[in-house]
Amino acid sequence: AFSGAGLALREGRLVAITTVPDLLPDRLAQLLRWCIVFVMFGFMATMLWLGIQFVEFGWNKETMSTGISRGIPYLAIPIGCALFLIHLALFAKRFVAQEFELELDADEGGV
């Protein structure tokens, strides 16, 4: 989930409830989306920091089945959060403007 969230953001495929922004005038809807960007940034920055601590906590412990460090699988959290933050920085303006080009394959049943 953490590894793919940035890609989903870039392509406009994050799950979203758009009822409130759809009811607002364009300027207020954009202001609301900017607020959402800042909340996402704060949440992912916090998860990045906590994820690094989680990796450090588990690094010296081994898994029972494979014998590898528990910190290795835990790396998905800080790496995924860092990638999400990079995507957010690059695509925040496009997210706020809702400028996404979703391409539907014929297999997906696009209309």
Helices and strands as residue ranges (DSSP letters): H 2-10, H 19-23, H 26-58, H 71-74, H 76-97, G 106-108
